[in-house]
Amino acid sequence: MQRMKKLIQHFVHLNQALQKVIQAIWNVAQVNEKLNQTMLVHQQKNQLSTELNWLQY
């Protein structure tokens, strides 16, 4: 009975640790998504800038 209780406690702790890992991965994914959007905006601005330069010649 005592061993079973200890085993369950270990699983509870493991579960909590995994939830934290999953949350951290989710946070990284969110930041990555924002970075991708920012990069896309910069890319579009650079493209427009290039096109404007071409039009000036």
C-alpha positions in Angstrom: 0.0 0.0 0.0 2.8 2.4 1.0 4.7 1.6 -2.3 1.6 2.3 -4.3 1.2 5.7 -2.6 4.8 6.6 -3.3 4.4 5.5 -6.9 1.3 7.7 -7.3 3.2 10.7 -5.8 6.0 10.2 -8.3 3.5 10.2 -11.2 1.8 13.3 -9.8 5.2 15.1 -9.7 6.1 13.8 -13.1 2.8 15.0 -14.5 3.3 18.5 -13.0 6.8 18.7 -14.4 5.5 17.6 -17.9 2.8 20.3 -17.7 5.5 22.9 -17.0 7.6 21.6 -20.0 4.5 21.7 -22.3 3.7 25.3 -21.1 7.3 26.4 -21.8 7.2 24.8 -25.3 3.8 26.6 -25.9 5.3 29.9 -24.8 8.3 29.4 -27.1 5.9 28.6 -30.0 3.9 31.8 -29.3 7.1 33.9 -29.3 8.2 32.2 -32.5 4.9 33.0 -34.2 5.3 36.7 -33.2 8.9 36.7 -34.5 7.7 35.2 -37.8 5.1 37.8 -38.2 7.6 40.6 -37.4 10.1 39.1 -40.0 7.3 39.0 -42.6 6.5 42.6 -42.0 10.2 43.6 -42.4 10.4 41.5 -45.5 7.4 43.3 -47.0 8.8 46.7 -46.1 12.2 45.7 -47.7 10.3 44.6 -50.8 8.4 47.9 -51.0 11.6 49.8 -50.4 13.3 47.9 -53.3 10.4 48.5 -55.6 10.4 52.2 -54.7 14.1 52.4 -55.5 13.5 50.8 -58.9 10.8 53.3 -59.6 13.1 56.2 -58.9 15.5 55.2 -61.7 
